[in-house]
Amino acid sequence: DWDQKLIQAGLRGRLSSEHFLALSFLSALFIGGGMAVAFFLLGISLAGAIFTFCLVAGGAFFVPSMVLSNIIANRISLIGKRLPFAIEFMLLSMEARAAFPSAIEIYCRQIPGDPFGEELRRALGDMEYGITAQDALTSMAARIQSDDVSAFVLAVNTGLDTGQPIKDILQVQ
């Protein structure tokens, strides 16, 4: 589950699920230990400090998961906000005679640091390795898990399957 969440947050390349587990344990240890030491120094008994450690550490273990969920929500929100701009940008590129993969590449190059551009770049990489455009886009939608992106991918994949011009599909989108 953490692997999927790290992928969805765009952090899988920088953080493995094992590192995330270690981060959760360290969070529990340091936050729980800090609270237990503070309570002990305030005059609470050793048993009370140990109880405090156990209680706080149990909750602190989930702090990185809550932060990760917040990162995911913010990233999906940003992708949803950038999607109409990306579609229009790709449409303009295609109206200037660029092919669909080239339009994606132009968008990725022109808008660095955009999370949707990062996902499109990964889909382009998949296409370069021989994966069909439909499968690459479907994988991208599965990584992002956004209704807006899934609807966009469904429309584009339907167009690719039926032979409709992608430019027309982007115009409708």
Backbone torsions as a table, in degrees:
resi	resn	phi	psi	omega
1	ASP	NA	-38.4	179.5
2	TRP	-66.1	-38.0	177.4
3	ASP	-57.7	-47.5	179.8
4	GLN	-62.5	-41.6	-179.9
5	LYS	-68.1	-37.6	177.0
6	LEU	-66.1	-37.9	176.0
7	ILE	-64.5	-45.4	-179.0
8	GLN	-63.6	-32.8	179.2
9	ALA	-81.2	-9.0	-178.4
10	GLY	77.8	21.4	-176.4
11	LEU	-110.9	-1.1	-173.3
12	ARG	-61.7	-31.1	179.0
13	GLY	-71.3	-22.4	-177.3
14	ARG	-104.8	-19.0	-172.7
15	LEU	-143.3	124.9	177.4
16	SER	-90.5	166.4	179.2
17	SER	-65.1	-30.5	176.9
18	GLU	-66.7	-41.1	177.2
19	HIS	-65.6	-37.7	179.0
20	PHE	-65.6	-39.6	176.4
21	LEU	-62.8	-43.5	177.6
22	ALA	-62.1	-39.9	177.3
23	LEU	-62.1	-39.2	178.0
24	SER	-65.0	-42.9	178.1
25	PHE	-65.3	-41.8	178.8
26	LEU	-65.0	-38.4	176.4
27	SER	-60.2	-46.7	179.4
28	ALA	-62.5	-43.8	-177.6
29	LEU	-64.7	-50.2	-175.0
30	PHE	-73.8	-43.3	-179.8
31	ILE	-69.6	-47.1	178.2
32	GLY	-63.2	-43.9	178.9
33	GLY	-64.5	-41.3	178.9
34	GLY	-62.5	-42.7	178.6
35	MET	-67.2	-40.2	179.9
36	ALA	-64.5	-43.3	178.6
37	VAL	-64.8	-42.6	179.2
38	ALA	-61.8	-44.2	179.0
39	PHE	-66.0	-38.9	179.4
40	PHE	-64.4	-41.7	179.3
41	LEU	-68.9	-24.1	177.4
42	LEU	-81.5	-0.6	174.9
43	GLY	104.0	6.1	177.0
44	ILE	-77.2	147.2	-176.8
45	SER	-62.5	164.3	178.9
46	LEU	-60.4	-40.9	179.2
47	ALA	-62.9	-39.9	177.9
48	GLY	-66.0	-38.3	178.5
49	ALA	-66.8	-40.1	178.4
50	ILE	-65.8	-42.3	177.5
51	PHE	-61.6	-42.5	178.0
52	THR	-60.7	-44.3	178.6
53	PHE	-57.2	-49.4	-177.7
54	CYS	-61.6	-42.8	-177.7
55	LEU	-68.0	-48.8	-177.4
56	VAL	-70.5	-40.2	-179.6
57	ALA	-62.7	-37.3	177.5
58	GLY	-60.5	-40.0	178.0
59	GLY	-77.8	-37.3	-177.3
60	ALA	-67.9	-23.0	177.8
61	PHE	-59.1	-30.9	-175.4
62	PHE	-92.8	-0.6	179.4
63	VAL	-60.3	-48.4	177.5
64	PRO	-59.9	-34.2	177.9
65	SER	-66.6	-38.2	177.7
66	MET	-67.7	-39.9	177.3
67	VAL	-64.1	-42.5	179.0
68	LEU	-62.4	-41.8	177.7
69	SER	-62.0	-37.8	177.5
70	ASN	-66.7	-41.0	177.4
71	ILE	-62.0	-42.9	179.4
72	ILE	-61.5	-48.0	-178.8
73	ALA	-60.7	-42.5	179.5
74	ASN	-66.3	-39.8	-179.3
75	ARG	-66.9	-44.3	179.2
76	ILE	-64.2	-39.2	177.1
77	SER	-62.7	-44.2	179.1
78	LEU	-64.9	-40.7	177.1
79	ILE	-61.9	-42.8	178.6
80	GLY	-61.7	-36.6	179.1
81	LYS	-73.3	-33.9	-177.6
82	ARG	-83.3	-18.8	-174.9
83	LEU	-57.1	-48.6	179.5
84	PRO	-60.1	-39.3	178.1
85	PHE	-64.3	-42.7	-180.0
86	ALA	-63.1	-42.3	179.5
87	ILE	-62.7	-45.3	180.0
88	GLU	-65.1	-39.5	178.7
89	PHE	-61.8	-45.6	179.3
90	MET	-66.1	-37.2	177.7
91	LEU	-62.0	-45.3	178.6
92	LEU	-62.4	-38.6	177.4
93	SER	-64.3	-40.6	-179.8
94	MET	-71.1	-32.4	175.8
95	GLU	-68.1	-22.3	175.5
96	ALA	-90.0	19.0	173.4
97	ARG	80.7	20.2	175.3
98	ALA	-85.6	146.0	173.8
99	ALA	-76.0	163.4	-176.5
100	PHE	-56.6	-49.5	178.0
101	PRO	-61.1	-35.5	177.9
102	SER	-67.6	-37.7	178.1
103	ALA	-64.3	-38.8	176.3
104	ILE	-63.6	-45.9	-179.2
105	GLU	-62.2	-40.8	178.3
106	ILE	-62.6	-43.9	178.6
107	TYR	-60.6	-46.9	-178.8
108	CYS	-61.3	-38.8	-179.2
109	ARG	-71.6	-38.6	-175.4
110	GLN	-79.1	-25.1	-176.6
111	ILE	-119.9	75.5	-179.1
112	PRO	-71.1	148.5	177.2
113	GLY	81.2	0.5	178.7
114	ASP	-80.2	126.5	-178.3
115	PRO	-62.5	-33.9	176.5
116	PHE	-68.6	-37.5	175.8
117	GLY	-62.7	-38.0	176.9
118	GLU	-61.9	-42.2	179.5
119	GLU	-68.9	-39.1	176.7
120	LEU	-64.8	-38.3	178.3
121	ARG	-61.8	-40.6	178.0
122	ARG	-65.9	-39.3	176.9
123	ALA	-64.1	-39.2	176.0
124	LEU	-62.1	-41.4	177.1
125	GLY	-60.5	-40.5	176.8
126	ASP	-62.4	-40.5	179.3
127	MET	-64.8	-36.4	179.0
128	GLU	-66.7	-26.8	177.8
129	TYR	-85.7	5.6	174.0
130	GLY	100.9	1.7	176.5
131	ILE	-77.3	140.1	-178.9
132	THR	-64.9	156.7	179.5
133	ALA	-60.2	-39.5	179.4
134	GLN	-61.3	-46.4	-179.0
135	ASP	-67.6	-38.5	179.2
136	ALA	-64.9	-42.7	178.9
137	LEU	-69.3	-37.7	177.3
138	THR	-63.8	-40.9	176.6
139	SER	-63.0	-39.2	178.1
140	MET	-62.4	-45.1	179.2
141	ALA	-63.0	-37.1	178.2
142	ALA	-67.4	-35.1	177.9
143	ARG	-68.0	-42.4	-175.0
144	ILE	-78.7	-41.0	-178.7
145	GLN	56.9	55.3	177.2
146	SER	-123.6	137.3	179.9
147	ASP	-62.4	-39.1	-179.4
148	ASP	-63.7	-45.5	-179.7
149	VAL	-67.8	-39.5	178.8
150	SER	-62.6	-39.3	177.9
151	ALA	-66.5	-40.4	177.2
152	PHE	-62.2	-47.2	-178.8
153	VAL	-64.6	-40.3	178.4
154	LEU	-61.5	-43.8	180.0
155	ALA	-63.5	-45.9	-179.0
156	VAL	-65.8	-43.8	-179.9
157	ASN	-64.7	-37.6	176.5
158	THR	-63.2	-42.3	177.3
159	GLY	-63.3	-41.5	178.1
160	LEU	-65.3	-38.4	179.7
161	ASP	-68.5	-38.5	-175.6
162	THR	-91.7	-7.8	178.3
163	GLY	84.7	12.9	176.9
164	GLN	-70.0	148.6	175.3
165	PRO	-64.5	129.8	-178.7
166	ILE	-63.3	-31.9	177.9
167	LYS	-57.8	-42.4	179.0
168	ASP	-66.2	-38.6	179.5
169	ILE	-66.0	-42.4	178.1
170	LEU	-64.5	-34.7	179.2
171	GLN	-65.8	-40.1	177.5
172	VAL	-67.4	-40.2	-179.5
173	GLN	-64.8	NA	NA
